[in-house]
């Protein structure tokens, strides 16, 4: 564990459409936040495309750009709190068809999750705090330029 699980962390996702600021949910998903911060601080996400886009969600974090790539490991499930909600701007880790959770692929909700909150665990690790409208504009022609993390 490289982070202080009692500290608050924020991030800035710099994209080809503009910057998206988010709050990391350190207490809720400490392992996932730790993993995301380590990858971000080592430039893992820089230059990656948003390879999957639907009306309600955008996905990235795959260096191959096709949903098949990642860092070579999966994350343990970190089930949400009973009252956890997934409003637009929620960020979670992708799940593979076998139910394992990706070590790097993540998504951002453009709209509410269809049918309410997800029934499977997706490690809800962050929530967009500023510039949600940019999230709604992202599509598969866009890229991540860089990710900045700050401890506040």
ZADO-1210 file (C-alpha; in nm, 4 decimals, padded with zeros to 6 digits):
<atoms>
<atom x="00.0000" y="00.0000" z="00.0000" code="UNK" pos="1"/>
<atom x="00.1579" y="00.3271" z="-00.1141" code="UNK" pos="2"/>
<atom x="-00.1142" y="00.5688" z="-00.0034" code="UNK" pos="3"/>
<atom x="-00.2357" y="00.6905" z="00.3325" code="UNK" pos="4"/>
<atom x="-00.5830" y="00.5351" z="00.3535" code="UNK" pos="5"/>
<atom x="-00.6945" y="00.8063" z="00.5968" code="UNK" pos="6"/>
<atom x="-00.5986" y="01.0907" z="00.3608" code="UNK" pos="7"/>
<atom x="-00.8110" y="01.2556" z="00.0933" code="UNK" pos="8"/>
<atom x="-00.6937" y="01.2436" z="-00.2678" code="UNK" pos="9"/>
<atom x="-00.8197" y="01.4264" z="-00.5740" code="UNK" pos="10"/>
<atom x="-00.7310" y="01.3789" z="-00.9358" code="UNK" pos="11"/>
<atom x="-00.7407" y="01.5617" z="-01.2656" code="UNK" pos="12"/>
<atom x="-00.7935" y="01.3653" z="-01.5836" code="UNK" pos="13"/>
<atom x="-00.6585" y="01.5802" z="-01.8670" code="UNK" pos="14"/>
<atom x="-00.8301" y="01.4777" z="-02.1900" code="UNK" pos="15"/>
<atom x="-00.8447" y="01.6001" z="-02.5477" code="UNK" pos="16"/>
<atom x="-01.1836" y="01.7569" z="-02.4599" code="UNK" pos="17"/>
<atom x="-01.0681" y="01.9277" z="-02.1379" code="UNK" pos="18"/>
<atom x="-00.9935" y="01.8559" z="-01.7729" code="UNK" pos="19"/>
<atom x="-01.2098" y="01.6439" z="-01.5432" code="UNK" pos="20"/>
<atom x="-01.1541" y="01.6762" z="-01.1673" code="UNK" pos="21"/>
<atom x="-01.2525" y="01.3871" z="-00.9402" code="UNK" pos="22"/>
<atom x="-01.2464" y="01.2830" z="-00.5756" code="UNK" pos="23"/>
<atom x="-01.0980" y="00.9422" z="-00.4980" code="UNK" pos="24"/>
<atom x="-01.2998" y="00.7278" z="-00.2558" code="UNK" pos="25"/>
<atom x="-01.0029" y="00.6175" z="-00.0464" code="UNK" pos="26"/>
<atom x="-01.1942" y="00.4801" z="00.2521" code="UNK" pos="27"/>
<atom x="-01.4472" y="00.2934" z="00.0368" code="UNK" pos="28"/>
<atom x="-01.2012" y="00.1284" z="-00.2044" code="UNK" pos="29"/>
<atom x="-00.8463" y="00.1667" z="-00.0665" code="UNK" pos="30"/>
<atom x="-00.6828" y="-00.1045" z="-00.2799" code="UNK" pos="31"/>
<atom x="-00.8404" y="00.0237" z="-00.5996" code="UNK" pos="32"/>
<atom x="-00.7489" y="00.3860" z="-00.5225" code="UNK" pos="33"/>
<atom x="-00.3930" y="00.2811" z="-00.4371" code="UNK" pos="34"/>
<atom x="-00.3668" y="00.0916" z="-00.7662" code="UNK" pos="35"/>
<atom x="-00.5115" y="00.3821" z="-00.9683" code="UNK" pos="36"/>
<atom x="-00.2735" y="00.6328" z="-00.8072" code="UNK" pos="37"/>
<atom x="00.0328" y="00.4136" z="-00.8675" code="UNK" pos="38"/>
<atom x="-00.0619" y="00.3653" z="-01.2345" code="UNK" pos="39"/>
<atom x="-00.1426" y="00.7362" z="-01.2823" code="UNK" pos="40"/>
<atom x="00.1775" y="00.8588" z="-01.1175" code="UNK" pos="41"/>
<atom x="00.3804" y="00.6275" z="-01.3405" code="UNK" pos="42"/>
<atom x="00.2148" y="00.7593" z="-01.6590" code="UNK" pos="43"/>
<atom x="00.0284" y="00.4372" z="-01.7368" code="UNK" pos="44"/>
<atom x="-00.2860" y="00.6136" z="-01.8636" code="UNK" pos="45"/>
<atom x="-00.1074" y="00.8856" z="-02.0652" code="UNK" pos="46"/>
<atom x="-00.2057" y="00.8711" z="-02.4314" code="UNK" pos="47"/>
<atom x="-00.4678" y="00.6005" z="-02.3887" code="UNK" pos="48"/>
<atom x="-00.7878" y="00.6229" z="-02.5879" code="UNK" pos="49"/>
<atom x="-01.1442" y="00.6104" z="-02.4684" code="UNK" pos="50"/>
<atom x="-01.2032" y="00.2890" z="-02.6574" code="UNK" pos="51"/>
<atom x="-01.5667" y="00.2169" z="-02.5630" code="UNK" pos="52"/>
<atom x="-01.8495" y="00.4696" z="-02.5569" code="UNK" pos="53"/>
<atom x="-02.2247" y="00.4384" z="-02.5120" code="UNK" pos="54"/>
<atom x="-02.4839" y="00.7048" z="-02.4321" code="UNK" pos="55"/>
<atom x="-02.4481" y="00.6384" z="-02.0589" code="UNK" pos="56"/>
<atom x="-02.0796" y="00.5421" z="-02.0136" code="UNK" pos="57"/>
<atom x="-01.7256" y="00.5942" z="-02.1464" code="UNK" pos="58"/>
<atom x="-01.4424" y="00.3440" z="-02.0881" code="UNK" pos="59"/>
<atom x="-01.0624" y="00.3686" z="-02.0972" code="UNK" pos="60"/>
<atom x="-00.7535" y="00.2289" z="-01.9241" code="UNK" pos="61"/>
<atom x="-00.6638" y="-00.0359" z="-02.1830" code="UNK" pos="62"/>
<atom x="-00.3277" y="00.0190" z="-02.3547" code="UNK" pos="63"/>
<atom x="-00.4397" y="-00.2061" z="-02.6435" code="UNK" pos="64"/>
<atom x="-00.7558" y="-00.0002" z="-02.6947" code="UNK" pos="65"/>
<atom x="-00.9846" y="-00.2989" z="-02.7429" code="UNK" pos="66"/>
<atom x="-01.0852" y="-00.4160" z="-02.3951" code="UNK" pos="67"/>
<atom x="-00.8287" y="-00.6960" z="-02.3922" code="UNK" pos="68"/>
<atom x="-00.5278" y="-00.5229" z="-02.2341" code="UNK" pos="69"/>
<atom x="-00.4202" y="-00.4254" z="-01.8879" code="UNK" pos="70"/>
<atom x="-00.1317" y="-00.4383" z="-01.6415" code="UNK" pos="71"/>
<atom x="-00.1363" y="-00.8186" z="-01.6170" code="UNK" pos="72"/>
<atom x="-00.3280" y="-00.8509" z="-01.2907" code="UNK" pos="73"/>
<atom x="-00.6784" y="-00.8115" z="-01.1538" code="UNK" pos="74"/>
<atom x="-00.8032" y="-00.6347" z="-00.8421" code="UNK" pos="75"/>
<atom x="-00.9887" y="-00.7863" z="-00.5479" code="UNK" pos="76"/>
<atom x="-01.3556" y="-00.6908" z="-00.5218" code="UNK" pos="77"/>
<atom x="-01.4254" y="-00.4020" z="-00.2865" code="UNK" pos="78"/>
<atom x="-01.8037" y="-00.4202" z="-00.2385" code="UNK" pos="79"/>
<atom x="-01.9867" y="-00.0895" z="-00.2042" code="UNK" pos="80"/>
<atom x="-02.1416" y="00.0374" z="00.1163" code="UNK" pos="81"/>
<atom x="-02.5099" y="-00.0415" z="00.1545" code="UNK" pos="82"/>
<atom x="-02.6114" y="00.3143" z="00.0669" code="UNK" pos="83"/>
<atom x="-02.3638" y="00.3576" z="-00.2225" code="UNK" pos="84"/>
<atom x="-02.5116" y="00.5354" z="-00.5249" code="UNK" pos="85"/>
<atom x="-02.3829" y="00.5593" z="-00.8831" code="UNK" pos="86"/>
<atom x="-02.4798" y="00.9081" z="-01.0080" code="UNK" pos="87"/>
<atom x="-02.3432" y="01.0483" z="-01.3348" code="UNK" pos="88"/>
<atom x="-01.9700" y="01.1056" z="-01.2899" code="UNK" pos="89"/>
<atom x="-01.9154" y="00.7866" z="-01.0899" code="UNK" pos="90"/>
<atom x="-01.5936" y="00.6066" z="-01.1782" code="UNK" pos="91"/>
<atom x="-01.5595" y="00.2298" z="-01.1451" code="UNK" pos="92"/>
<atom x="-01.3339" y="-00.0519" z="-01.2560" code="UNK" pos="93"/>
<atom x="-01.4354" y="-00.2695" z="-01.5489" code="UNK" pos="94"/>
<atom x="-01.5254" y="-00.6344" z="-01.5002" code="UNK" pos="95"/>
<atom x="-01.4198" y="-00.9114" z="-01.7340" code="UNK" pos="96"/>
<atom x="-01.6697" y="-01.1759" z="-01.8512" code="UNK" pos="97"/>
<atom x="-01.5332" y="-01.4200" z="-01.5905" code="UNK" pos="98"/>
<atom x="-01.6264" y="-01.1733" z="-01.3123" code="UNK" pos="99"/>
<atom x="-01.2738" y="-01.0592" z="-01.2265" code="UNK" pos="100"/>
<atom x="-01.2068" y="-00.6873" z="-01.1901" code="UNK" pos="101"/>
<atom x="-00.9600" y="-00.5208" z="-01.4259" code="UNK" pos="102"/>
<atom x="-00.6346" y="-00.3846" z="-01.2903" code="UNK" pos="103"/>
<atom x="-00.6522" y="-00.0741" z="-01.5125" code="UNK" pos="104"/>
<atom x="-00.9649" y="-00.0494" z="-01.7268" code="UNK" pos="105"/>
<atom x="-01.2147" y="00.1937" z="-01.5803" code="UNK" pos="106"/>
<atom x="-01.5314" y="00.3732" z="-01.6801" code="UNK" pos="107"/>
<atom x="-01.7045" y="00.7012" z="-01.6063" code="UNK" pos="108"/>
<atom x="-02.0814" y="00.7250" z="-01.6059" code="UNK" pos="109"/>
<atom x="-02.2179" y="00.9899" z="-01.8425" code="UNK" pos="110"/>
<atom x="-02.5710" y="00.9224" z="-01.7149" code="UNK" pos="111"/>
<atom x="-02.7193" y="00.7134" z="-01.4341" code="UNK" pos="112"/>
<atom x="-02.6610" y="00.3383" z="-01.4481" code="UNK" pos="113"/>
<atom x="-02.9406" y="00.1790" z="-01.6544" code="UNK" pos="114"/>
<atom x="-03.1996" y="00.0308" z="-01.4187" code="UNK" pos="115"/>
<atom x="-03.0471" y="00.1926" z="-01.1078" code="UNK" pos="116"/>
<atom x="-02.7237" y="00.0905" z="-00.9368" code="UNK" pos="117"/>
<atom x="-02.5192" y="-00.2060" z="-01.0663" code="UNK" pos="118"/>
<atom x="-02.5920" y="-00.5449" z="-00.9103" code="UNK" pos="119"/>
<atom x="-02.2321" y="-00.6701" z="-00.9503" code="UNK" pos="120"/>
<atom x="-01.9225" y="-00.5235" z="-00.7800" code="UNK" pos="121"/>
<atom x="-01.7352" y="-00.2728" z="-00.9987" code="UNK" pos="122"/>
<atom x="-01.5123" y="-00.1109" z="-00.7329" code="UNK" pos="123"/>
<atom x="-01.6632" y="00.2404" z="-00.7268" code="UNK" pos="124"/>
<atom x="-01.3374" y="00.4284" z="-00.6642" code="UNK" pos="125"/>
<atom x="-01.4025" y="00.7925" z="-00.7565" code="UNK" pos="126"/>
<atom x="-01.6642" y="01.0540" z="-00.8428" code="UNK" pos="127"/>
<atom x="-01.6275" y="01.3477" z="-01.0804" code="UNK" pos="128"/>
<atom x="-01.6421" y="01.6709" z="-00.8820" code="UNK" pos="129"/>
<atom x="-01.5966" y="01.9327" z="-01.1560" code="UNK" pos="130"/>
<atom x="-01.6766" y="01.9561" z="-01.5273" code="UNK" pos="131"/>
<atom x="-01.9176" y="01.6646" z="-01.5638" code="UNK" pos="132"/>
<atom x="-02.0271" y="01.8115" z="-01.8993" code="UNK" pos="133"/>
<atom x="-01.6900" y="01.7162" z="-02.0509" code="UNK" pos="134"/>
<atom x="-01.7551" y="01.3526" z="-01.9579" code="UNK" pos="135"/>
<atom x="-02.0727" y="01.3610" z="-02.1661" code="UNK" pos="136"/>
<atom x="-01.8796" y="01.4914" z="-02.4671" code="UNK" pos="137"/>
<atom x="-01.6115" y="01.2200" z="-02.4652" code="UNK" pos="138"/>
<atom x="-01.6182" y="00.9586" z="-02.7407" code="UNK" pos="139"/>
<atom x="-01.3827" y="00.7056" z="-02.8990" code="UNK" pos="140"/>
<atom x="-01.1911" y="00.9790" z="-03.0841" code="UNK" pos="141"/>
<atom x="-01.0671" y="01.1197" z="-02.7501" code="UNK" pos="142"/>
<atom x="-00.7593" y="01.0364" z="-02.5426" code="UNK" pos="143"/>
<atom x="-00.6221" y="01.0827" z="-02.1927" code="UNK" pos="144"/>
<atom x="-00.3320" y="01.3275" z="-02.2056" code="UNK" pos="145"/>
<atom x="-00.2292" y="01.2780" z="-01.8414" code="UNK" pos="146"/>
<atom x="-00.3605" y="01.2150" z="-01.4911" code="UNK" pos="147"/>
<atom x="-00.2570" y="01.4306" z="-01.1957" code="UNK" pos="148"/>
<atom x="-00.3113" y="01.3169" z="-00.8370" code="UNK" pos="149"/>
<atom x="-00.3021" y="01.5433" z="-00.5306" code="UNK" pos="150"/>
<atom x="-00.3230" y="01.4625" z="-00.1615" code="UNK" pos="151"/>
<atom x="-00.5351" y="01.7259" z="00.0088" code="UNK" pos="152"/>
</atoms>
